[in-house]
Amino acid sequence: MGVPPEDWDLMFTLTNRVLGADDPEYQTVTGDAQETANQGLREMFGYCGRLVTARRAAPRDDLISVLTGAELEGEALTEEEILYFCYLLIVAGNETTRNAISGGMLALCEHPAERARLAADAALLPTAIEEIFRWTSPVLHMARYVMRDTVLHGQAIRAGERVLLWYPSARHGRDPAGAATGPRPGRAGRAVALGLHRWHQAHAGPLHRACTSGREGRVNVTADS
């Protein structure tokens, strides 16, 4: 993105404030989750705004520089669009990557037979990573507003109402017996994505896969400890 390494800890801290505002460990105002989240948002948007200004003045080989010069249907992205894009990548990328890695390692520890299969056959790694996304569901749910009246499986949904997708339900399907056997590294298919997060799955997803399938990921999976 263009965030310098010395500021990565700050991004981690701000992400925790925004997403974990109910946790007393991250609260900047004791007992006030909303103000904690608002402070995290203000600081993150302020930081990203300064980066955008700097890249407009002196572009570099990074994503923020690309966004400052990007166009959509012949129109440049607005400042607000760029800031929300940066926010999405930092917060969603932070949360989903660490949840997938930690949840995936927990799943493999809880299902040693699958872990042994993966350790014995590195060719399973690409599908194993996809299966970790499905099995762990790094994001539990996502809400969206209905744009027009529709009927889904006999249920009328009106424009303006909110609908909620529970990712674990969609990813585990209707086969509780199969789900109980644990993650399957050789299983084909991908995790469910929705709306803007479809971009996150298609484009940022490979970054998660690179993190998980890199040398460190392989060592974690194959180590005896």
Helices and strands as residue ranges (DSSP letters): G 5-7, H 8-19, H 33-57, H 63-68, E 71-72, E 75-76, H 79-110, H 112-120, G 122-124, H 125-136, E 141-145, E 150-152, E 155-157, E 162-166, H 167-172, H 176-180, H 196-199, I 200-204, H 205-213, H 215-222
